[in-house]
Amino acid sequence: MRTALVIGTGLIGTSAALALTQRGVTVHLADHDPEQARTAAALGAGTDEAPDGPVDLAIVAAPPALVADVLAGAMGRGAARGYIDVASVKGGPRRELEARGLDLSAYIGTHPMSGREKSGPLAATGDLFEGRPWVLTPTRDTDTEVLNLALELVSHCRAVPVVMDADAHDRAVALVSHMPHLVSSMVAARLEHAEEAAVRLCGQGIRDVTRIAASDPRMWIDILSANPGPVADLLGDVAADLEETVRALRALQSSDDVKRREGSAGIEAVLRRGNAGQVRVPGKHGSAPRVYETVAVLIDDQPGQLANIFADAGRAGVNIEDVRIEHATGQQAGLVQLMVEPRAAAVLTAALKERGWAIRQ
């Protein structure tokens, strides 16, 4: 691939353009808002000048509802040898293109499973997709050359290609992305009118649960409008679980010992089902989840503290597998949780204590 056209210079389109440009591909940028394309170009994502002729690959980074229109327009003017989209829903756009009678041999639907709460070109980074799955949904009609162009794009972005059926993809993202986003938003909505004293008690748990609720609602309306059925089915299942959980909690309020035992059993059942589901979430680099030991270090909120901890861990020969930070309420301090291999926990703890760090046992 020597040339590409990115149509839509938001977070995903601009990030892909940055990755391609960094790999030596000449990237042309287009957007319904010319100012946004100019912003992406100023960031080094390519040029907002139109290409002289057909490019190797056109990448449509438009909302799901607009994908078919944008693709049809690009195909109609012969903009590229191959065409892909990066929308988060795949079945609907493909069926719309089929209904228009377009030749889809030059097209393949794709979806990079990566993103941020922020949107727009200013939020883009060239490493957004590194190590992340990038779903490809070829059909029997997809030309081999187009599939290879898509795979080359995925390689340039250092993502991991995953081939799936379009409808299977839509059911999967409903489960792992779309439904969780709505649940996160519903939990976050409970905070809107909560008492300030209660909100000030927020810790890492509520931050984890509500993080994705900060995303742009307009973008998510587009996504959910393109995949409502599978998401509604899953939320129906969640609603049934919620009803059972509410009944179990009410039973725990009862003065009847039998009802309290039934309530306790109901709560235990949902918690254990949660345990069973959580262990299936892939771990580091998409591998099977692993159990790490946590070494908790109390730090002041001052420049260089994290760098010093990591440097001391390196001197001790310990690799930090993951890290979390919990900020103290009302204090310029926090708790850094360092996840390490179990056999390394004692070594790291001793080394950090020796260097004067306060370890929480």
N, C-alpha and C positions, 0 to 999 in steps of 0.2 A: 504494500500500500504506500503510494507516494503522495496522494492528495485526498482530502476529505472535506465534506461540507457538513457543518453542524447547524441544524435548523432548530433554534431554541437555545438561548444562552443563559439559562437559569443555572442552578447548582449542578445538576447532572451533566447537562450539555457542556458547560464551561469546564467542568472537571475533566471530562473526556477529552475536550479540545486541548487542555493544558498537558495532559498525559501524552497525547499524540504529538503535539508540538515539541515536547521534550525529547521525543524519539525521532525527530527529524522529518515528520510528516508535515506537508504544507496544508494548513487548515483554514478554510474560509468559514466565516461566521455570519449567520443570518438570524433575524428575530423580527417579530411583528412590531417590536419596540426598537427602532434603530439605536437609541441611546444605550439600551442594554447591550446590544452587540458591540458598540464602541467601547463600553466599559470592559467587556470581556477581552477585546483586542488590546486595550491598554494594559491589561493584566498579563499579557503575553500568551493568550490562548490562540492567537492566529490573526488573520486580517478580516476586516469587515467589508473588504472589496469582493465583488462577485467574481467567481471563477470564469476564465475565458471559455471553457468548454466543460464537458462532463468530467466529474471527479471519479476517483475509484470507489468511494463509499460515501453515501449520504446518511447522516445520523439524525433522525428526527427525535428531538427531546421536547415534545409537546405534551400537554395533559391528555389523558386517555380519550376524552370526548373529541379532541381535535386531531388525533393521530391519523385517522383515515383521510380526512380532508387534506392535511399537510402532505401525507405520503402520495395521495392521488395527484396533487398539484406538482410535486417534484417529479413523479414518474411521467406525468403528462408532458413535461418540458424536457425530459431526458437529462436530468441533472446529474446522474451517476450511473456507473456500471452495476452497483449493488445498493440496496436500501435496507436499513434497519430502523426500528424504533426502540426506545428505552423506557417505554411506559410501564407502570407497575401492574397493569392488567393486560393479558395477551389474547384471550379468546374473542372478546368483543371487537377490537380493532380488526382482527383477521377476518371475522365474519362480515364486517362492514366492507372491507376491501373486496371480498369474494362477491358480495351482493352487487358491487359496482361493475363486476365483470372484468376486473383488472387481471393482467398476467402477473401472477405472484411468484414466478420462477426467480425473479431478481430480488425478492424480499424475504427477510427472516425477522420474526419478532424476537426481541431480547429484553432482559430486565436485569440490570446490575443491582444486587442486593446490598446496597450501601446508601447512606444518606446522612443528613444532619438535621437538627431542629431548625437551623437557619436556612433561608432560601436566597436565590439570586446569585449573580456572578461573583459578588464580593465574598460569598461564603465558600466559593469553589477552591479546591486544592488538587494538584496533579496526582496526589497519592490517595485520593478518596477511595479507590477501588482495590488497593493492594491487599491481596490475601482474601478478598471477599468473593463469594459465589456470584457468577454472572450467568444467568439462565438464558439458554438459546432454545427456541421452539420451532425448529424446522418442520416443514411438511414434505410430503412426497414430491411436491412441485419445486421445492427449493433447489436452485442450481448449486452444484458443488463449489463453483467459484465464489458464489455469494457466501456460502457457509464458511469457506476458507477466509474470506475478507473479515467476516464477523469474528472468527477465531483469532485472526491477527490483531484486531482491535482489542479483544480481551487480553491477549498477550502483552500488547503495548501498555495496557492499563494495569498489568500485573495482577489481574484477577484470576479466578478459577472457573473455567467453563463447566456448566452443568446443563445437559440436554434433557428437556422435559416436553411432554405434551402441553399445549397451551391451556386447556381446561384444567388439567391436573395442576399446573402452575397456579392458576387463579384460586383453586381450592386451597393450595398450600399457603399462598401469601395471605389469604383470608385468616388462616389459623395462626401464622407466626408474625403477621404484621398488622393487618387491617383491624381484626377484632381486638388485639391487645391495645391498639391505639385508642379505640373508643372506650375500652375499659379504663385505660389510664386517664382519659379526659373526664370520665364520670367520677373517678376517685378525686381528681384535682378539683372538679366542680364543687365538691363538698367543702373545699377550703375557701371558696369565694366569699361567703358571708359568715365564716366562722369567727369566733372571738379572737382578738389579737393575742390574748394570753395563750390560747391554744395553738395558734399558728407558730408562735415563737418557740414552741416545743418541738417543731419539725426536726427530725434527724435524718440519717442517711437512708433509712427504709422508705420514708415517704418521698424523699428526693428520687430514689431509684424508680419507684412506682409511677411517679408523675412526670419524669423527665421528658418523655416524648409528647406529653400534652402541650408542650410549648410550641409545637409546629404550627404552620400557617393553616388556619381553618379552610381558606379558599382552595388551597391545594388538595386538602383531604376530602373536601366535598367532591372534587373532580374524581379522585381515586375511588371513593366509596360509591359514587354514582355509576361507576363502570363495573363494580363487583358486588352489588347489593345482596344478591341471593345467598351466596356462600357465607357472607358475613352475618346476615340475619339468622341463618341456620345455626351458626356457632353461638351467637348471642342468645338464641333461644335455649341452647343447652346450658349456657352459663346462667341464664335466668332460672332454669329449673334447679340448678345447683344452689343458687342463692335462696330460693324458696325453701329448699330442704335445710339449708344452714340456718336460716331465720327461725324455722320451726324448732331446730335443735337448740338454738340459743334461748328461745322462749321456754323450752322444756327445762333448761338449766335453772330458770327462775322459779320453777315449781317447788312447792313444799313436799311434793310426793317423791319419795326416793326412787321409785321405778321410773318415773318420768325423767328425773335428773340423770339416772344412769343411761336412759335412752338418748337424752340430749348429749351427754358426754360421748357416747358411742358415735353419734352422728357427726360431731365436731372432729373426733379422732379420724373418722373415715375420710372426711374431705381433706384433712391435713395430710394423711398418709397418701391419698391419691395425688396431692400436690407434690409430695416427696418423690413419688414414682414418676411423675411427669418431668419434674425439674432435673432429675439425673439423666434424662434423655437429651437435654440441651447440649449441643456440642461444646467442647472445651476450647482451649487455646489452639489457634490455627485450624479450627474445625475438626480437631481430633476428638477422640472419646474423652469425656469429662474425667478429670483427675482430682484427687483429694489433696489439697495443700494444707500445710500448717500456717497459721497466722502469727506473725510477730508484730505486736502493736507498740508503736513508739509515739510518745507525747512530744510535740514540737511547738515552738513559738511561731507565730505567723510573721516570719521575717524572710527577706530574700536569701536564697542560697541554702535553706534548710534541707530541702529535698535533695538537691545536688550533693550535699555533704553526706546524707544518709546513704544514697546510692553509691557514692565513692567509698564509704566505709564498708558497705556490703561487698563491693568489688574487691577491696583489699583482703577481706575475709574469704574470698573465693566462693561467694554465694551468689547464685543467679536469682534475681527477683522475677518470679513468674507472673505476678500481677500485683496491682497496688490499688488501694482505695483510701480516700481521705474523708474523715468526718470532722467537720468544723464545730468547735465548741460554741454554744449559744452565749452571746454577750461577752465573749472573751477573745483576745487575739491569740488563739491557740487552737490546736487541733490534734487529732489522733490519726497517724498514718498506719494503715494496716498493710503489712508486707506479706504477700503469699509466697511461700517457698516450699521446696520438697521437704517432706517430713524429716528426713535425716539431716537436713541442713538447718532446721529451726534452732536447735541448741547451739550450734556453731555461731549462727548469726546473733542470737540473743547474747551470748557471752562476748562476742566481738563488739557489739554496740554498747553494752554496759561498760566494757573496758574503755571505750572512747567517750564515755560520759553521757550517753543517751539515756533518757528515762523510759524504761520498758514497763508497759502495763501487763501484769500477769493475768 
